[in-house]
Amino acid sequence: MAIPATVPLRNDLLDEEPYGAPQLDVPVCLNVNENPYEPSAAVIDSIVKRVRQIASTLNRYPDREHEQLRAALAEYLKKETGVDVPPSQVWAANGSNEIMLQLFQAFGGPGRTALSFAPTYSMYPEYARDTFTTWHMTSRKDDFTVDVDAGIAEIKRIQPSMVIITSPNNPTGTPIDVSDIERIVAACQHVSVADADESAHPIVVVDEAYAEFRRPGVTSAHTLLARYDNVAVSRTLSKAFAYAGARVGYIAASQGIIDALRIVRMPYHLSALTQVAALAALEHTDEQLSQVEHLRRTREDTAAWLAQQKYHGHELAVAPSDSNFILFGRFDNRHLVFEKLLQRGVLIREVGPDGYVRVCMGTDDEMNTFKRELTHVLHELDESGE
Ligand SMILES: Cc1ncc(COP(=O)(O)O)c(C=O)c1O
């Protein structure tokens, strides 16, 4: 894509491409970590009813503070995590992507650094770029877990204004124990932030986009909120909640962090239609989450199946996942695996460390197709020696 020189694009963006997973019309799409099950008839009825109720008010701007939605999200969080967060300490936006961007707008910026643990979600560096924030990655261990001591040492050295911990992580699926998050949060309270008041400490953003898929016994970082005012926990309705098309993400944090986001948000950023659609889904949380347990089982079965498959005589490496996707490899040429599966109508994602690909959990039929086609592809690669 070449933008004509006559268009005065920012110099630092001149060589950039629009980023995003391919949106292709193929029979089996397992590339963007969606929930493959559509909303129930009850949810659809509720959406239609609520949209009809507010349709005649669309000449007016929506509730800028989206108070009803924040209350419904606080109620959901209490049910899901057991943690009581006041609605004033919850904030929503158009997907957790927008929440993340707002965090960078409020806490990043020129002269500031955001730190995270590689490999991780590929959009963070884009928000850093767009807000002129320096992006700093420190490596995870070989098993993709966070090296907490090394991370803390790096935080002390770099003095970032933001630390982002993704749990479960994308694209590896790796969770981090809440006691390890707490060690990082506590350490940050003794770190000052370059280019901020000397009493300021880094905020720790825990991105829990996939948290509902976690294995039993994994505690949510929401449990830290009452004790630390430098923690923010972000979630989304896009994944387990099966509502990616509605574009709703949200965050729970101290009042100070939420009020900072209120400064940078666009006026009326969350449309009245989005707000009622989200309320309709939150009215039916059990239905929206009804396939989560099944998808967890699909993940366990698929991981076990993948671990038995052979590539050039070796078993595949499969990253243990607490999410609705699995990272597996290592292939000499992962693009070939991606392309061959695509030719067979299965779209996965080329992402993460070299040689790995990621597959997201689909319906039973979709997973059967994935397994059948991957078996063919592995066989073809064995035959050709590629
Ligand atoms: C780790 C992580 N965070 C945030 C998001 C953004 O999700 P959304 O903007 O749909 O809420 C994603 C989407 O893939 C993700 O993987």
The ligand as a Gaussian input file, in Angstrom:
#p B3LYP/6-31G(d) Opt

LIG

0 1
 C       -4.873000      -9.984000      24.591000
 C       -5.942000      -9.220000      23.879000
 N       -6.338000      -8.047000      24.384000
 C       -7.282000      -7.309000      23.782000
 C       -7.865000      -7.728000      22.615000
 C       -8.886000      -6.826000      21.976000
 O      -10.154000      -7.335000      21.950000
 P      -11.433000      -6.429000      21.713000
 O      -10.987000      -5.098000      21.216000
 O      -12.251000      -7.166000      20.741000
 O      -12.084000      -6.313000      23.055000
 C       -7.490000      -8.934000      22.035000
 C       -8.088000      -9.394000      20.767000
 O       -7.710000     -10.305000      20.124000
 C       -6.486000      -9.691000      22.693000
 O       -6.055000     -10.846000      22.181000

